[in-house]
């Protein structure tokens, strides 16, 4: 049965365009449309789609208010269309706070290198959100508490495609995190994508202002969004959060957010520093978790905890592999609390995760292990 989608936008032209793109996929069917937020609430309630695409600026009722109402009355995955401006970034972050799962640029030229790639990306995002926790705990932002699970350490597979052994992939239950092995760490690295803005808020808000480690965060996000997102996190958290700048020194209790559109790499020495560089040709993610995590191998060796949170795709798996080969620790978010269980699943299935934790347990586990 095809995935059911409702398309919401005040522009009839844009609605038709999105409908045509989605209906071209035999696994997706647009079952309804709406021209404003108020109409969207009624259409969603009546048709019960698997995914909703939503514009932000609309007459009668804006998209943010509509998202908040839908998530309260009939929760399901919502994909926002956003302008890549400072104002657009703030509005999109407000929509994510209201309950939206993901966002894409409204201009197709900003979504991908060509129109065909942009169409494929849109369909892939819709399918990923539908496969996620649509209508369940992750959508409601209050995942059921699940037991943290500890995985036995094991050598990483020799190639990215090698299937993990049953011993490497089968989790063992554990009521506590092995905190004693984390006291000598020099940095905490976090990588995430779809669902990351809300997940990062939950994790970082749990950390005290005197958190003993520097933190480096890689969130897949456009360049115009990361300054606003860093400011938002800084206002919500006890630790300091800011967008990373070239030459920044890693400091305890300070979280540096990788700038959108660029790559953040770490350089070693007595006091590790950040370098902000252009992306190598062919790089898909800007910023990339793999690039940042891999750079930490030379800069920090095994004295790192890498955490992979919710996200589509497998970015972070090879960076986690490189760190794990040096003896670093890797944690991953569990399926039940992930908006899209792609990035964490890639790490877990490769046998690289030492801990698999529900989102609400990650922050407390960090505090217990390190403070």
C-alpha positions as CSV (number, residue, x, y, z in Angstrom):
1,X,0.0,0.0,0.0
2,X,1.5,3.4,-1.0
3,X,2.4,5.9,1.7
4,X,-0.3,8.6,2.1
5,X,0.8,12.2,2.0
6,X,-1.0,15.5,2.5
7,X,0.7,18.6,0.8
8,X,0.1,22.0,2.5
9,X,1.1,25.3,0.8
10,X,-0.7,28.5,-0.1
11,X,0.8,28.5,-3.6
12,X,-1.3,26.4,-5.9
13,X,1.6,26.2,-8.3
14,X,3.9,24.8,-5.6
15,X,1.3,22.4,-4.4
16,X,0.8,21.0,-7.9
17,X,4.6,20.7,-8.3
18,X,5.0,18.7,-5.0
19,X,2.0,16.5,-5.8
20,X,3.4,15.6,-9.3
21,X,6.9,14.8,-7.8
22,X,5.5,12.6,-5.0
23,X,2.9,10.8,-7.2
24,X,5.7,9.9,-9.7
25,X,6.8,7.4,-7.0
26,X,4.6,4.4,-7.1
27,X,5.2,3.9,-3.4
28,X,3.7,7.4,-2.5
29,X,0.2,8.8,-3.0
30,X,-0.8,12.3,-2.3
31,X,-4.3,11.9,-0.8
32,X,-5.0,15.5,-0.1
33,X,-3.9,19.1,-0.2
34,X,-4.5,22.3,1.8
35,X,-3.9,26.0,1.1
36,X,-3.5,27.2,4.7
37,X,-2.8,25.9,8.2
38,X,-6.4,25.8,9.4
39,X,-7.5,23.8,6.4
40,X,-4.5,21.5,6.9
41,X,-5.6,20.6,10.4
42,X,-9.0,19.4,9.1
43,X,-7.6,17.6,6.1
44,X,-5.0,15.8,8.2
45,X,-7.6,14.8,10.8
46,X,-9.9,13.4,8.1
47,X,-7.4,11.7,5.9
48,X,-4.9,10.5,8.5
49,X,-1.8,10.6,6.1
50,X,1.5,9.0,6.9
51,X,3.4,12.2,6.2
52,X,2.5,15.9,5.8
53,X,4.6,18.5,3.9
54,X,4.0,22.0,5.2
55,X,4.9,25.5,4.2
56,X,5.7,28.0,7.0
57,X,4.3,31.3,5.8
58,X,0.6,31.0,4.9
59,X,-2.6,33.1,5.3
60,X,-5.4,32.3,7.8
61,X,-3.0,30.1,9.9
62,X,0.8,29.9,9.6
63,X,2.6,26.6,9.3
64,X,4.1,26.7,12.8
65,X,0.8,27.1,14.5
66,X,-0.7,24.3,12.3
67,X,2.2,22.0,13.2
68,X,1.6,22.6,16.9
69,X,-2.1,21.8,16.5
70,X,-1.6,18.7,14.4
71,X,1.0,17.3,16.8
72,X,-1.4,17.9,19.7
73,X,-4.5,16.5,18.0
74,X,-3.3,14.0,15.4
75,X,0.5,13.5,15.6
76,X,2.4,12.3,12.5
77,X,5.7,13.2,10.7
78,X,5.7,16.7,9.2
79,X,8.3,17.9,6.7
80,X,8.7,21.7,6.5
81,X,9.6,23.7,3.4
82,X,11.8,26.6,4.3
83,X,13.6,29.5,2.8
84,X,17.4,29.5,3.4
85,X,17.5,32.9,5.1
86,X,18.1,34.0,8.7
87,X,14.4,34.6,9.2
88,X,13.7,31.3,7.5
89,X,16.1,29.6,9.8
90,X,14.4,31.0,12.9
91,X,11.0,30.0,11.7
92,X,12.1,26.5,10.7
93,X,13.7,26.0,14.1
94,X,10.4,27.2,15.7
95,X,8.5,24.6,13.5
96,X,10.9,21.8,14.7
97,X,10.3,22.9,18.3
98,X,6.6,22.7,17.6
99,X,6.9,19.1,16.5
100,X,8.0,19.0,12.8
101,X,10.4,16.2,12.0
102,X,12.5,17.6,9.2
103,X,12.9,20.4,6.6
104,X,14.0,21.0,3.1
105,X,14.7,24.2,1.1
106,X,11.7,25.5,-0.8
107,X,13.9,26.3,-3.8
108,X,14.9,23.1,-5.6
109,X,18.2,24.7,-6.7
110,X,19.2,24.9,-3.0
111,X,18.1,21.3,-2.3
112,X,20.4,19.4,-4.6
113,X,22.8,19.9,-7.6
114,X,20.1,19.4,-10.2
115,X,16.3,19.0,-10.4
116,X,16.2,15.3,-10.7
117,X,18.4,14.9,-7.6
118,X,16.1,17.3,-5.7
119,X,13.1,15.2,-6.6
120,X,14.7,12.0,-5.5
121,X,15.8,13.7,-2.2
122,X,12.2,14.8,-1.5
123,X,10.8,11.4,-2.1
124,X,13.6,9.8,0.0
125,X,12.9,12.1,2.9
126,X,9.2,11.4,2.8
127,X,9.8,7.7,2.8
128,X,12.3,8.0,5.6
129,X,9.9,9.9,7.8
130,X,7.2,7.4,7.1
131,X,9.5,4.5,8.1
132,X,10.5,6.3,11.3
133,X,8.4,6.6,14.3
134,X,5.4,8.3,12.7
135,X,2.5,8.7,15.0
136,X,4.3,7.0,17.8
137,X,6.7,8.0,20.6
138,X,9.2,9.9,18.6
139,X,6.6,12.0,16.9
140,X,5.0,12.8,20.3
141,X,8.4,13.9,21.6
142,X,8.1,11.7,24.7
143,X,9.5,8.3,23.8
144,X,8.8,5.5,26.2
145,X,11.6,4.9,28.6
146,X,13.7,2.0,27.4
147,X,16.6,0.3,29.2
148,X,20.1,1.4,28.1
149,X,21.9,-1.4,26.4
150,X,25.6,-2.1,26.5
151,X,27.3,-3.9,23.6
152,X,30.4,-6.0,24.0
153,X,33.5,-4.5,22.5
154,X,34.6,-6.2,19.3
155,X,36.9,-5.5,16.4
156,X,35.4,-3.4,13.6
157,X,34.6,-5.3,10.4
158,X,37.4,-5.2,7.9
159,X,35.2,-3.5,5.2
160,X,32.1,-1.2,5.4
161,X,30.0,-3.9,3.8
162,X,31.0,-6.8,6.0
163,X,28.1,-7.9,8.2
164,X,28.7,-7.8,11.9
165,X,29.0,-11.0,13.7
166,X,26.1,-12.1,16.0
167,X,28.2,-11.4,19.0
168,X,29.0,-7.9,17.8
169,X,25.5,-6.9,17.0
170,X,23.5,-8.6,19.7
171,X,23.0,-6.3,22.7
172,X,23.3,-7.3,26.3
173,X,21.1,-5.6,28.8
174,X,22.9,-3.3,31.3
175,X,21.4,-1.2,34.0
176,X,24.3,1.3,34.1
177,X,26.9,2.9,31.9
178,X,30.6,2.0,32.4
179,X,31.6,5.4,33.6
180,X,34.9,4.5,35.0
181,X,36.5,4.1,31.6
182,X,35.4,7.7,30.5
183,X,37.3,9.7,33.1
184,X,40.4,10.2,30.9
185,X,38.5,11.5,27.8
186,X,39.5,14.8,26.2
187,X,36.4,15.5,24.1
188,X,32.8,14.5,23.3
189,X,31.9,14.4,19.7
190,X,28.2,14.3,18.6
191,X,26.9,13.6,15.1
192,X,23.3,13.8,13.9
193,X,20.9,14.7,11.1
194,X,17.1,14.3,10.7
195,X,15.6,14.9,14.1
196,X,18.8,16.2,15.4
197,X,17.8,19.8,16.4
198,X,15.3,18.5,19.0
199,X,17.6,15.6,20.1
200,X,20.5,17.9,20.6
201,X,18.4,20.2,22.8
202,X,17.4,17.3,25.0
203,X,21.0,16.0,25.4
204,X,22.8,19.3,25.8
205,X,20.2,20.8,28.2
206,X,21.0,17.9,30.6
207,X,24.6,18.9,30.9
208,X,25.8,21.2,33.8
209,X,27.7,24.4,33.1
210,X,30.8,22.9,34.5
211,X,30.7,19.9,32.2
212,X,34.4,18.7,32.1
213,X,34.8,18.0,28.4
214,X,34.8,20.1,25.2
215,X,32.0,19.2,22.9
216,X,32.0,19.2,19.1
217,X,28.6,18.9,17.4
218,X,28.0,18.0,13.7
219,X,24.4,18.6,12.6
220,X,23.5,18.3,8.9
221,X,22.2,21.9,8.4
222,X,22.5,24.7,5.8
223,X,25.0,27.5,6.3
224,X,22.2,30.1,7.0
225,X,20.8,27.9,9.8
226,X,23.7,27.0,12.1
227,X,24.3,30.5,13.6
228,X,20.6,30.7,14.7
229,X,20.7,27.1,15.9
230,X,23.8,27.7,18.0
231,X,22.3,30.8,19.5
232,X,19.1,28.9,20.3
233,X,21.0,26.1,22.0
234,X,23.1,28.6,23.9
235,X,20.0,30.3,25.3
236,X,18.6,26.9,26.4
237,X,21.6,25.2,27.9
238,X,23.8,25.7,30.9
239,X,26.9,25.0,28.9
240,X,28.1,27.6,26.3
241,X,27.1,26.7,22.7
242,X,28.3,28.6,19.6
243,X,29.1,28.1,16.0
244,X,32.7,27.0,15.6
245,X,35.2,29.4,14.0
246,X,38.5,28.6,12.4
247,X,41.2,28.4,15.1
248,X,38.9,27.8,18.1
249,X,40.5,26.0,20.9
250,X,38.5,23.1,22.5
251,X,37.5,24.1,26.1
252,X,35.6,22.2,28.8
253,X,31.9,23.1,29.0
254,X,31.9,24.7,25.5
255,X,30.0,23.1,22.6
256,X,31.2,24.1,19.1
257,X,28.7,23.6,16.3
258,X,30.1,22.8,12.9
259,X,29.2,25.6,10.4
260,X,26.8,24.6,7.7
261,X,28.2,24.3,4.2
262,X,31.8,23.7,5.5
263,X,33.8,21.0,7.2
264,X,35.1,21.0,10.8
265,X,38.3,19.1,11.4
266,X,40.3,18.8,14.6
267,X,44.1,19.4,14.9
268,X,46.1,17.9,17.7
269,X,48.9,19.2,19.9
270,X,48.9,20.3,23.5
271,X,45.5,21.9,23.1
272,X,43.4,20.7,20.2
273,X,42.0,23.3,17.8
274,X,39.3,23.5,15.2
275,X,39.9,24.1,11.5
276,X,37.1,25.1,9.2
277,X,37.8,24.0,5.7
278,X,36.0,23.6,2.3
279,X,34.5,20.2,1.5
280,X,36.5,17.8,-0.6
281,X,35.0,17.3,-4.1
282,X,32.1,14.9,-4.1
283,X,31.3,15.3,-0.4
284,X,27.6,14.8,0.2
285,X,27.2,16.1,3.7
286,X,28.4,19.6,4.6
287,X,29.3,19.4,7.4
288,X,30.1,15.6,7.6
289,X,30.2,13.6,10.7
290,X,32.7,11.2,9.1
291,X,35.1,13.9,8.3
292,X,35.0,15.4,11.8
293,X,35.2,12.1,13.6
294,X,38.0,10.8,11.4
295,X,40.1,14.0,12.0
296,X,39.8,13.3,15.8
297,X,41.8,10.1,15.3
298,X,45.1,12.0,14.9
299,X,44.1,14.9,17.2
300,X,42.8,12.9,20.2
301,X,43.4,9.2,19.5
302,X,41.3,7.1,21.9
303,X,40.5,9.9,24.3
304,X,37.1,10.5,22.7
305,X,33.5,9.6,23.2
306,X,31.6,9.6,19.9
307,X,27.8,9.8,20.0
308,X,25.6,9.2,17.0
309,X,22.1,10.4,17.3
310,X,19.0,10.2,15.0
311,X,19.5,10.8,11.3
312,X,19.0,9.5,7.8
313,X,21.8,7.7,6.0
314,X,25.0,6.3,7.3
315,X,27.2,9.4,7.9
316,X,29.3,8.8,11.0
317,X,29.8,5.1,10.6
318,X,33.2,5.3,9.0
319,X,34.3,8.0,11.4
320,X,33.1,5.9,14.3
321,X,35.0,3.0,12.8
322,X,38.3,5.0,12.6
323,X,37.9,6.1,16.3
324,X,36.9,2.7,17.5
325,X,40.1,1.2,15.9
326,X,42.1,3.5,18.2
327,X,40.1,2.3,21.3
328,X,37.6,5.2,21.5
329,X,34.1,4.7,22.9
330,X,31.0,5.0,20.7
331,X,27.4,5.4,21.8
332,X,24.3,5.3,19.6
333,X,20.7,6.4,20.0
334,X,18.2,3.5,20.0
335,X,15.5,2.9,17.4
336,X,12.5,3.7,19.6
337,X,13.5,7.3,20.3
338,X,15.0,8.1,16.9
339,X,13.1,10.1,14.4
340,X,14.9,8.2,11.6
341,X,17.0,5.2,12.7
342,X,19.5,5.5,9.9
343,X,22.8,6.9,11.2
344,X,22.6,5.1,14.6
345,X,21.5,1.8,12.9
346,X,24.6,2.0,10.6
347,X,26.9,2.2,13.6
348,X,25.1,-0.5,15.6
349,X,24.9,-2.9,12.6
350,X,28.7,-2.4,12.0
351,X,29.4,-3.6,15.5
352,X,30.8,-0.3,16.6
353,X,28.5,0.8,19.4
354,X,29.5,0.3,23.0
355,X,26.2,1.6,24.3
356,X,22.7,1.9,22.7
357,X,20.6,4.4,24.7
358,X,17.2,6.0,24.5
359,X,17.5,9.7,23.7
360,X,16.3,10.8,27.2
361,X,19.1,8.6,28.8
362,X,22.0,10.1,26.8
363,X,22.4,13.3,28.8
364,X,22.0,11.7,32.2
365,X,24.5,9.0,31.2
366,X,27.0,11.6,30.2
367,X,26.6,13.4,33.5
368,X,26.9,10.1,35.5
369,X,30.0,9.0,33.6
370,X,31.9,12.3,33.4
371,X,30.8,14.6,36.2
